[in-house]
Amino acid sequence: MQDPPRSEPALIDPEVHVESFRQAREARRSELVEDYVELIADLIGDGGEARQVDIAARLGVAQPTVAKMLKRLAEDGLVQQRPYRGVFLTEAGRALASQARERHRIVERFLCALGVSPETARRDAEGIEHHVSGETLEAFRRFSEGRPDA
């Protein structure tokens, strides 16, 4: 017997499709910024300072790459660089780092609640956190707190 032919899903409305891609592009743009400010906050919290060399080592990139990004972050008002003293977050940078860290925690807890190992959940959350909507993030939070329908 032959299986019945599968029908291909209909194409999504063009306007909906455009919005989906726009959201994904915006998430990719903000992902790197959020990763930098979150790492800078972690380095400052751990050792009192964030140095360009430490940022490069943690992200696995070259120091000129970090220097370019730090310039962008300074122009955006998220960090201040002081000669011979490292990098410091502005109030806006600290707020963004806190928000990024919370998004990461919610996604990580959600993945663990699904049965994903803590190590895998930590790694996977690093990418997912930047690409979920506020609505989805809230659903993840409710689910991981044991109240999926709240």
Helices and strands as residue ranges (DSSP letters): H 14-47, H 52-59, H 63-75, E 79-82, E 86-89, H 91-113, H 118-128, H 134-144
